[in-house]
Amino acid sequence: MSWNARALDVLAAGPPTPLIDFPVPAPGIRLLLKDESAQPTGSLRHRHARALFRQAILDGLVAQGTTVVEATGGNAAVAQAWFARRLGLPYIVVMPGERSEARARAVEALGGECRFVTPPLAIYDAAREIDGHFLDQFGRAAPHDLGEELFGQVSPDWVVTGAGTGATSATLGHWLRSHHPADTDGPVPSAAGRASGAVGRDGPGTAENRSSGTLEGSAPGGGGWRCRVAVADPENSAYFPGWALDTPDYVTGMPSRIEGIGRPRIEPGFRPDLVDLVIPVPDAASVAAARRIRDVTGLPVGGSSGTALWAALELVERMRARGESGTVVSLIGDAADRHLATYHNDAWAAGKGLDLGPHLAELRRRTAVHPSG
Ligand SMILES: Cc1ncc(COP(=O)(O)O)c(C=O)c1O
């Protein structure tokens, strides 16, 4: 067997991550959290890494012995170092800022090399200068396997995700538009699925889908299962204003406080045409919702999982108010003990000027008390 063939075997899809029932006091409405922290490297970035390596090998850009390079300070580095080790490839990641043992440890434990660069924005040029293949998760955001897996598990009315590179929302939107689940074992259409334009401008802080006809056009007979993709977007991110104003070059120039999602500009991997709704979420709401997930599941999730949950609860609330039934899936992007010192820490939140109180009260109202706490 050639190295390439063996490598593609290593990069085959892993076991599905679990769906966790999240209690909501809304009869007939189910809220499920898709727990990507169950991936071998603890985050949704595991799927991105697999897809990036796969695409690079198929395109002939990575072969046996190629040094693989990335520029990132986050979970992507750990996931990529994990795959590089399994493929026997040297791996170098350029991280922003001064050397941090905490950030380097996980990558180095997997045999990767970390190089720290200042100013932070210089990481991309520094990565391009290294002799090897720059994976470039933002420039080449490859579709991954979440759609195949998730829609094999459940047929929801909504899936809610954050957007960093844009790959996850694009993957889900693309899968939904290129498959016909109602032809196979799709569920009886729910009220939300049947109703055309069920989401409009009446919800606070949301905008109507500018391309809502696209998916309906692909559904058999226009009356089958219909699932929509909502992107939950944190403060300072360009995705919500850029999407709502139909301005693809919208720039905020501001970093997101919610790790992994929210970008100062619209990245090339974000596909507004494959997204049905973008919901802006205040950072205090994201942090409060991350805590609510931890209260209920015990998982020390990152802020991005809270952003998605808050937006998912807005959709649940709207469905409930309209007397609709159905299923909403919200992604858990990652969980790690390091988040205990930030999103789950009162002093950190106060230092950032985040007033969680009103949001925590709202979350208690919108989510039922879990029996085991
Ligand atoms: C909840 C959630 N959704 C989505 C993403 C990923 O977004 P993308 O695929 O756009 O990079 C993340 C990444 O951290 C996340 O935590």
The ligand as a Gaussian input file, in Angstrom:
#p B3LYP/6-31G(d) Opt

LIG

0 1
 C      -19.455000      26.240000      18.746000
 C      -18.538000      26.345000      17.561000
 N      -19.053000      26.387000      16.345000
 C      -18.234000      26.462000      15.252000
 C      -16.855000      26.516000      15.366000
 C      -15.943000      26.512000      14.173000
 O      -16.147000      27.368000      13.231000
 P      -15.520000      27.246000      11.803000
 O      -15.784000      25.914000      11.232000
 O      -16.221000      28.338000      11.100000
 O      -14.045000      27.505000      11.912000
 C      -16.283000      26.486000      16.587000
 C      -14.828000      26.560000      16.684000
 O      -14.228000      26.828000      17.658000
 C      -17.120000      26.399000      17.725000
 O      -16.573000      26.336000      18.928000

